[in-house]
Amino acid sequence: MQTRIGAHVDSADPLAAAQACGAEVIQFFLSDPQSYNAPTPHPHADAIRASGLDVFIHAPYRLNVATTNNRIRVPSRKLLAQHAQAAAEIGAKGLVVHAGHVDRGADMAAGFANWRKTFLYAQESGGFPLPILIENTAGGDNACGRRFDALARLWDAVGEFGAGFCLDTCHAHAAGEDLAGIVDRVLAITGRIDLVHANDSRDPFNSGADRHDNLGKGQIDPQLIIDVVRAAGAPAVVETPAAGHAADIALLRSNLAA
């Protein structure tokens, strides 16, 4: 089956954005990504559900269920549940959320335990209504999903709950994880890849910098990104500057069809 390719688009009119760039997959936010605001019903929800597009929702960046700071962790759990419910109502296939981090000097084990508690608490009320797709992140020595040794410990904590995985190529590159053979390494840990964020990186390998670029414009050989998408066998979205979305999608689609 041919891999479906798309883009992270503006939430105001995702269907128009998808048509403009030729996307078969769309990802967008349901609220301000830099806030703790609960999502509100999307005005185009009916049309989105009927569109035939694969839909993924990205949780706010502020959300961090791994942290040892109660004032952030507790509202983050609530926000995750709210976004999961809203994403399910719009027909999304998954909710993407960054793996998060613990506070400086804290034991990483606490972060993995907090992730486990997040799923346990959700289970008490019937579980999440759609897959929670944990995404690898680019930087931070105290991050729960930057290095794959940490990712393995995270999956030991949450894998039994059916957690999904989103592989971001820019984040992996920035984190110091080689993209060559990365799909096999991820699958050995998580057993699944549900979505690929096919992004180039403005910054060098192992920089820790989360700055995306259009394919072929940054520091990553585009062939490596193409190989990741092909090997993953999952839908892929580009989270690159919007002016280049159509070209990025066309590059992936033409090479994957070859």
Beta strands, then each sheet from edge to edge (+ up, - down):
strand 1: 5-8
strand 2: 25-28
strand 3: 54-58
strand 4: 94-98
strand 5: 132-135
strand 6: 164-168
strand 7: 195-197
strand 8: 200-201
strand 9: 212-213
strand 10: 236-238
sheet 1: 1+ 2+ 3+ 4+ 5+ 6+ 7+ 10+ 1+
sheet 2: 8+ 9-
end
